[in-house]
């Protein structure tokens, strides 16, 4: 049984505390894309906005020093990528995956960020109750990292087709209204951190507000898309059930750099195999919270064990004597 707490949007997001972007659309009460400042908002406000619209912009999410460190750690990997011509990426787009293994700054400043952590823990933590004999156990499954990459769209880069990232988990949701949305419907939530200014002209992410409420089988509609335009250090958070895609870079000399990662429910398979993507020697340098988010944690009651023990004990070379996992 998943956590199905209902967010009451009207009482959770006071109009005076939200700076909403004006989106020109036909009809009334259309989902939009709201903005908040990282220094003056809360995780609960962001969760409510995401429940309503599917995504939200968070200004000033990361400092200049964080961006500088990310650039230093990951630029060599971007430059080493030769690109390829495919449906999702054109040859002008450069990528580097496996950020958790390549960037301590990503793990320390982004993955473990308190504001973001409050968002993904709320959406993706699940609980269940299970009997063994005459004992009732309450079991918790906490979110884990699914995929992480830095993507640089260079001049001439083509637009991605609009897509939903939760397709990897074979999601098949029915259509609902905004007031019917319940925490637990979505399997994944993502964060896009701008490493450079991102604009409609240089490849900002196209996003279809409200598409998380549509039936999964419904196709995307480009006419309903808005652009998540960001300054360097701003973040865009969205549910993986929303249609989105990188845009074409129509500039002559601007590179659009965005650091992207998705979190998923703890009992689902990760999109990117973090166990192979993060070298053991790098993993051991991280604090335990990061190690567990990378995937080295039991999803209660007993999913992910090694020798009937916590997988972190195995990774650290500690004794893994069998025992009950409750």
Secondary structure, DSSP 8 states (H G I E B T S, - for coil): --------HHHHS-GGG-EEE----SSSS---EEEEETTT--HHHHHHHHHHHSEEEEET-S-HHHHHHHHHHHHHHHHH-----SSS--TTEEEEE-HHHH-HHIIIIIIT-HHHHHHHHHHH-EEEEEEETTEEEEEEE--EEEEEEEEEE-TT------B-GGGGGT-------GGG--TTS-SEEEEEEESS-B-TTTT-EEEETTGGGS-TTS---GGGEEEE-B-TT-EEEEETTS-EE------SS--EEEEEEEEE-TTS--SS-HHHHS-HHHHTTS-HHHHHHHT-S-BTTTBS-BTTB-HHHHHTT---------
